[in-house]
Amino acid sequence: MRSIRGLIIAVALIGVVVLAAACAAAPPPYETPSAESSTTAPPPGPSAPPTTVKPAARPYQLGEDQHTSFSSPSGRLHCSIGGYGVVCLIHTIDRSKLRVIRNCSGIGEHSKPSEVELSDEVRLACYNDLAANPRRNEGVGDTDWVEAVGRWARINGDELAVLPYGAALKAGDFVCTSEEFGTTCVNVKTQHGFLVRFKGLVTF
């Protein structure tokens, strides 16, 4: 009788040991994520703005000592470009967001700028002169580009040298490109420039 009872106790003890071993080996019902596995990678941010401004492909190259004036196809914008830089008259665009310039030469004590200039940097000015005159036979400057990439057009009674949309002129380090949304001029060396459009002026 005692031998049978001892056998039962031995079998019971073996069962307890086996069950304990099985419980220790089994994975928990859920696993707590580690700090590394629970960290969600941040979404990629917006692309960084370009650090350079690319001029239009194959702009017409003016001669080293040449300069010229051109008009936008609409006739609203007149610009002059040469190795010295770029000047665009902006009195026909929206200037409401431009600051008033004090002591404007020939215009008045306080006035909105009438032109934007580009050399190494962009500068607003208010001179009362024809810094850019694309009218035929009125000091337009070099006109070889008109036959190559431009055209003469009569706008508001004047025959103007027009730089068509998609065309560009280059003089020294300066490139001006005519597009439907506006005219962009840039110094390719310093990467400073501006965009002139009817809605306003953007400088960079």
Backbone hydrogen bonds, N-H to C=O, Kabsch-Sander energy under -0.5 kcal/mol:
donor,donor_aa,acceptor,acceptor_aa,energy
5,R,1,M,-2.3
6,G,2,R,-2.5
7,L,3,S,-2.1
8,I,4,I,-2.3
9,I,5,R,-2.3
10,A,6,G,-2.3
11,V,7,L,-2.5
12,A,8,I,-2.5
13,L,9,I,-2.4
14,I,10,A,-2.2
15,G,11,V,-2.2
16,V,12,A,-2.2
17,V,13,L,-2.2
18,V,14,I,-2.5
19,L,15,G,-2.5
20,A,16,V,-2.4
21,A,17,V,-2.1
22,A,18,V,-2.2
23,C,19,L,-2.3
24,A,20,A,-2.0
25,A,21,A,-1.7
26,A,22,A,-1.5
32,T,30,Y,-0.5
38,S,34,S,-2.1
39,T,35,A,-0.6
39,T,36,E,-0.6
54,K,52,T,-0.6
60,Y,168,A,-2.8
62,L,60,Y,-0.6
62,L,170,K,-3.1
66,Q,63,G,-1.3
68,T,81,I,-2.2
69,S,140,V,-1.7
70,F,79,C,-2.6
71,S,161,A,-2.6
72,S,77,L,-2.2
75,G,72,S,-1.6
78,H,89,L,-0.6
79,C,70,F,-2.7
80,S,87,V,-2.8
81,I,68,T,-2.8
82,G,85,G,-2.1
83,G,66,Q,-0.6
85,G,82,G,-1.3
86,V,118,L,-2.2
87,V,80,S,-2.3
88,C,116,V,-2.3
89,L,78,H,-2.7
90,I,114,S,-2.5
91,H,114,S,-0.7
93,I,90,I,-1.4
94,D,198,F,-2.2
95,R,93,I,-0.7
98,L,95,R,-1.6
101,I,111,S,-3.4
103,N,109,E,-2.5
104,C,108,G,-1.1
107,I,104,C,-0.8
108,G,104,C,-1.1
111,S,101,I,-1.8
114,S,125,A,-1.7
115,E,125,A,-2.0
116,V,88,C,-2.4
117,E,123,R,-3.5
118,L,86,V,-2.6
119,S,121,E,-2.4
123,R,117,E,-2.6
125,A,115,E,-2.5
128,N,105,S,-0.7
129,D,127,Y,-1.0
131,A,129,D,-1.3
136,R,159,E,-2.6
138,E,135,R,-1.6
142,D,67,H,-2.7
146,V,143,T,-1.0
147,E,143,T,-0.9
148,A,144,D,-1.2
149,V,145,W,-3.4
150,G,145,W,-1.5
151,R,162,V,-1.4
153,A,160,L,-2.2
155,I,153,A,-0.7
155,I,158,D,-3.0
158,D,155,I,-2.0
160,L,153,A,-3.3
160,L,158,D,-0.8
161,A,134,P,-1.8
162,V,151,R,-3.1
162,V,160,L,-0.8
163,L,71,S,-2.5
166,G,178,S,-4.1
167,A,164,P,-1.9
169,L,176,C,-2.3
170,K,60,Y,-3.0
171,A,174,F,-2.5
174,F,171,A,-2.2
175,V,186,V,-2.2
176,C,169,L,-2.4
177,T,184,T,-3.1
178,S,167,A,-2.5
179,E,177,T,-0.5
179,E,182,G,-2.2
182,G,179,E,-1.2
183,T,196,V,-2.5
184,T,177,T,-2.3
185,C,194,F,-2.4
186,V,175,V,-2.4
187,N,192,H,-3.1
188,V,173,D,-2.7
188,V,186,V,-0.8
191,Q,187,N,-3.0
194,F,185,C,-2.4
195,L,202,V,-3.2
196,V,183,T,-2.8
197,R,195,L,-0.5
197,R,200,G,-2.1
200,G,197,R,-1.8
202,V,195,L,-2.6
204,F,193,G,-2.5
